[in-house]
Amino acid sequence: MGAMEKINESRATGAREYLTFRLDQEEYGIDILKVQEIRGYEPPTRIANAPAFIKGVVNLRGTIVPIVDMRLKFGCSRRSTTHSLW
């Protein structure tokens, strides 16, 4: 079954898929059809005088994208960056 057929089938049945993640004890989800790309961690370029929750920026195919630490932005406990999916 092709990708478009799967999308059409999931729409017909009302089934939806989400990308989920946790911040502290809260779980969040984003409709998978809204996700363009999942990238591994790369150190961002730091920005002088930026708020603590702005970790810097990365160049994503010519577009400068800010990297926001959502734990700091939402006042959650700090956690070190891991490369594990779990």
C-alpha positions in Angstrom: 0.0 0.0 0.0 1.4 3.4 -1.0 1.8 6.4 1.3 -1.2 8.3 -0.3 -3.4 5.2 0.0 -2.5 4.9 3.7 -3.3 8.6 4.3 -6.6 8.2 2.5 -7.5 5.0 4.4 -6.6 6.7 7.8 -8.8 9.7 6.8 -11.7 7.4 5.9 -11.6 5.4 9.1 -11.0 8.5 11.3 -7.6 7.1 12.5 -4.9 9.6 13.0 -1.2 9.3 13.8 0.7 11.7 16.1 4.3 12.5 16.9 4.4 12.5 20.7 6.9 13.8 23.2 7.2 14.4 26.9 8.1 17.5 29.0 8.4 16.5 32.6 5.2 14.5 33.4 3.2 16.0 30.5 2.8 14.3 27.1 2.2 16.3 24.0 1.3 15.3 20.4 1.5 16.8 17.0 -0.5 15.5 14.0 2.1 13.5 12.0 0.9 15.1 8.7 2.1 18.4 10.1 5.6 17.2 10.7 8.0 17.9 7.9 11.2 16.3 9.2 12.7 14.7 12.3 16.4 15.5 12.7 19.0 14.3 15.1 20.6 16.7 17.5 23.2 19.1 16.3 24.8 21.9 18.4 23.1 25.2 17.5 25.0 28.5 16.8 24.6 30.5 20.0 23.1 34.0 19.9 24.4 36.8 22.1 21.9 38.3 24.7 19.2 35.8 23.8 16.8 34.6 26.5 18.0 31.4 28.3 15.4 29.2 26.6 16.7 30.2 23.1 19.6 27.8 22.7 20.7 29.3 19.3 19.9 28.8 15.7 20.6 26.1 13.0 20.7 26.5 9.2 18.0 24.2 7.7 18.5 24.2 4.0 19.2 27.9 3.9 16.6 28.9 6.4 17.7 30.0 9.9 15.6 28.2 12.5 15.6 29.1 16.2 16.2 26.2 18.7 13.9 26.7 21.7 14.4 24.6 24.9 10.7 24.0 25.7 11.5 22.8 29.2 13.0 26.2 30.1 10.2 28.0 28.2 7.5 26.2 30.2 9.4 26.3 33.5 9.9 22.5 33.7 12.8 20.8 35.4 16.1 20.7 33.6 17.3 17.6 31.8 20.5 16.9 29.9 20.3 16.4 26.2 20.3 12.7 25.3 20.7 11.0 22.0 18.3 8.1 23.0 14.8 7.8 21.7 13.6 6.5 25.0 
